[in-house]
Amino acid sequence: MVTVLVHKDGVTQRAESVDPAWLVPGATEQVWVNIEGPTEADRPLLQDVFHFHELAVEDALQRRHHPKVESYEGFLYLILHEVLPYEQMHEAQTQDIDFFLAHNLLVTVHAVPSPAISFQLSLCVKHHDVLAEGPVALLHRIVDDMVDGYRPSVDILEARLEAIERTVFDDPSVNTLKEILGLKAEVASLRRVALPERDAVARLARREFTEIPEQLAYRFRDVYDQLVRVADEVAFFQDRVTGLLDAYLSMQSNRMNQVMKVLTLISTIFMPLTVLTGMYGMNVPLPHLPGGEEAQFWWIVAIIGAVAGGMMWLFRRKRWL
């Protein structure tokens, strides 16, 4: 699905297609083209109409790339990641959004609906001055909304982490290994995106590219500061999850050691008792204890009790019990 917005003569409106006259050097129109769910059918638009480099077009038509910024002749190509709404995905997932930035043109390419882009599309139609500021200002608006979308996911991850921590330390018998490993994978995935995205936005804030005016570079610096905080929090979460996993495994190991300790003591106590009962169960003459035939049974029971009691007293004295 291709959406074309053009700002001309003080008015922003939708267009059915891209007029090549809007793309010539010196054109005064401000154009935004959004491509949702790109396919090979969109390649001619990107490559033949906009004249973007074939390598950038190839990357834009693919779904998974790490955040980056590349400068080509006549345009700037960016790949940034947006966190998808947590309520829909039930886990922290991101999608990459490709940006092509030229002097009066912004092209965005993404696979699934983007909350940030949808909001800016509706805003551009309602307020004509949004697109009138130019494609760089519009790029900043979209990126700022994308970075703001990180905060809810980070808060949800923190709440989940705290809930699992309480379960692990309050009730170690509950098996939370699956939840811990799932959370660890989500945090690692978010960190793999947040760190390179922070570096990509930092290049925009440093006025490294001529396409980014100085006054707008300061806006990207504010976005960069937000990404720094997000990246630091995600790195801290990863350390917490790793520590929680180690604590969980250690507690399970301690519980297993306690169980094995009790079983070992029980086996140790019964070893001499088994030898004693086995000896008196043999069909060979054995020493006759005082008393009659019935008294022999009670002598054996008394000896068994004395041996078991003595061993338990010894184990408790050595603090093995």
N, C-alpha and C positions, 0 to 999 in steps of 0.2 A: 504494500500500500504506500503510495507516494503522495505526500502533502506538500503543496507549493504555496508559500506566502511571499508576497512582494509588497514593499512599501514604496509608494509612488505618489507624488503630489500631496504629501502629508497624510495619506490614507494607507492603511494596511488591509489587504484583502487577499482572499484565496484565488489561485489561478489554476486553470486546467492543465497547463503545461508550462515549460520554461521557454521564454522568448530569448533566442540567442542575442538579441540586442541588449539584454540586461547584463550580459557577460563581457561586453567589449570594454577595453580600457577607457576610463573616464565616465562610465555609466553612473548615473546618480541613484538608480534604484537600489534598494537593499533587499536581498533575496535570502530566504530560508527554505531549503528543501529537506524534508524529513522522509526517510525511507524506512518503513517498518517491515520486518520479515523479508530481507533482501533475497533475491534469487538471481540466477544467471540472466534473466530477462532485464535486470537493472544494470547490467554491465555496459550496454551502449550509452545509457544516460550518463554514467559516471566517466566513461572513458572517451566517448565520442563527442558528447555535448559539453561536459565540463572540462575535458582534456586533463583529467587527473592521471598520474603515473600508473602504469599497469600493475606495478608491485603493490602500491597503496590500495588500488581497487581490489586486487586479489586478497589482501588482508581484510578489507572491509566486507567482502562476501563470505568470509569464514567467520565462525562463531567465537572461537576461543583464542585470545591473545593477551599477553601481559600488557599493562599500561606502558605507554611510551609516547614520545614526541619526536617527529621527524620533519625536517624541512626539505621541501621540494621547490623547484623553480616555479614561482607563482602562487604557491599555496603551502599551508601548514597542515600536517596530518597528525592527529592525536587519537590515541586509544585510551579511554578511561573506563573505569568500572563503576557501576551503580549497584547498590544493594537492593535486591527485590524485596517487596513487602513481606515481612515475617509472617503475617497472618495467613498469607496465601501459600507460602512454601513450607511453613512449619520448621524451617531451619535457615541458617544464614547462607544465602546463595547470592551470587552476583551475576550480572551480565555486562559484557563489554559494549560500549557505545563508541562508534568511530566518528570523528569530526574532521571535516575538510574545511579549512578556513582560508578564504581568499579576500581580496580587497573589499568587495561588496557582497560576498556570498558565504553562506554557512550551510554545509550539507551534513546532516546527522544520519547515521545508519545504525540500526539496532534490530535484534531478532524478535524480541517480545515487547509488549507495551511497557513504556517507561513512565513512571509517575512524574519525574522531573520534566521530561519533554512534553507530556500531555498537559501539564500545568502551564508551561510557557507557551504552548500553542494556543490555549484558550486565552491566555493573558495578552498575547500579541493581537488577537482579533478584537479584544475588548478595548485595549489601550494602544492607540496607534504610535505613541512615542516609544514603545518598547523596542520595536524593530527599527525605528528611526535612529536609535543610538548607534546602530551598526552591528555587524556580525560578531565583533570581538566582545562588545558589551553583552550581546545575547549569549555568546559562549560562556562568559563569566556567570551569567544568571543560571544557566543550565548546570554548570559544574558546581556552583554554590548549592543549588538544590540537591544535587547528587550527593555531595558531601554531608549535607544536613540529614540525608537519609541514613547515614551510617549510625547516627546516635541512637535511634530506637533499637536497632539490632544489637549494638554494644550493650545497651541497658538490659535487654532481654537475656543476652549471654551472661551478664554479670548476675542477674537474678537466678538463672538456672545453676550457675556455678555455686552460688551461696546455698541454694536448696540442696544440691548434691553434697556439699561440704557438711551441712547439718546432718544429713542422713548418714554419711560415712562415720562421723564422730559420735552421733547420738545412738545409732543402731547399727553397729558393724556387721550384724548378721544378715542385713539386707544386701542382696547382690546388686551393686550399682556399677559394675565394671562396664557393661554395655553403654550406660549413659555417660560415663566418664570418657570412654574412648570416642563416642559420637561427638561429645562436646569438644574434645581435643582436636578432632578432625575439622570441625567447623571453625574453631579459633585459628588453626593453622591455615586453613583456606582463606580466611579473612585477612590474616597477616600477610600472606603471599600477595594479596591485592593491595592492601593499604600501604605497604612500604614502597613498592615501585610507583604507585599513584602519587604518593607524597613527593617522590623525586621528580616525577613528570610535571606536577604543578609547580614545583620549585623552579624549574627551568622557565616556566611562563612568568613567574614573579620576578626573575632576575633580569628581565628585559633582554633575554638572549636572542630573541627573534624580532625582526623588524616589523612583523605583522602585529605585534603587541605594543600599542602606544604606552608611553611612560605612565600616564594618568590611570590607565587600566591595569598596568602591572601591579600597582598598589592594591587593587581589589583582589588580584590573584594571591597577593601576599597574605591577605586575611584568610583566604581559603586554605592556603598552605599551612597557616598556623593551626587551623582546625584539624587538618589531616595529621599534623605532628602529634596533636593530643590523642587523636584516634589511634594512630600507630603505636604510641607509647602505651595506651591502655590495652590494646590487643596483645602487645608483647608481654605486658604484666599478666594478662589473663593466661597466656600460654605458660608462663612460669608457674602460676597458681595451679593450673590443671595438671602440669607435670608433677608438681609437689603433691597434689591431691592423689594422683594415681600411685605415686610411690608410697604415700601414707596408707592408701587402701590395701595395696599389695602387702605392705609390711604388717598391717593389722590382721589380714587374712592369714599370713604366715605365722603370726604369733598365736592366733586362734588354733591353727592346725598343730602348732607345737604343743599347745596346752592339751589338745585332744590326744595327741600321740603320747604325751607324758602320762596322762591318766591311764591310757590303754597299756602302756609299758609297765606301769606300776602294778596294775591288775594282773598282767601276765606274770610279772616277777613274783607276786604273792602266791599265785596258784601253781607256780613251778614246783616248789617243795611239797605242796599239798598233793599234787598229782603223783609225785614220786612215792609219797607215803601211802596213798590209797592204792597205787599200783602194786606196791610190795605186798600189802595185806590182801590183795586180790589174787595172788599167785597160789597155785596148788602145791606149795612146799611148806614144810614145818617152819614156823616163825616163833620167836620168843613169846611165851604166854604171860600176859600181863595179869596182875592180881585180880581175883574175882572169878566168877563163873563165865560161861559162854556169852551171856547177855551183857556182862560188864565190859567185854572186849570192845563192843561197839561204842560204848560211852567213853572208854579210854581213848579210842581213835578220834572221836569228836572233840574231846578235850585237848588232845595234842594238836589237832588241826587248828582249833581256836587259839591255842597258845602261840603257835607258830605265826598265824596270820596277825594276831594282835601284836606280837613282838616286832614283826616286820613293819607294820604300820607305825608303831611307836618310833622305830629307828628312822623311817622315812620322814616322819614329822619332825623329829629332832634335827635331822639334817636339812630341814626346810625344803624337802622335795614335794611335800604335799601342802 
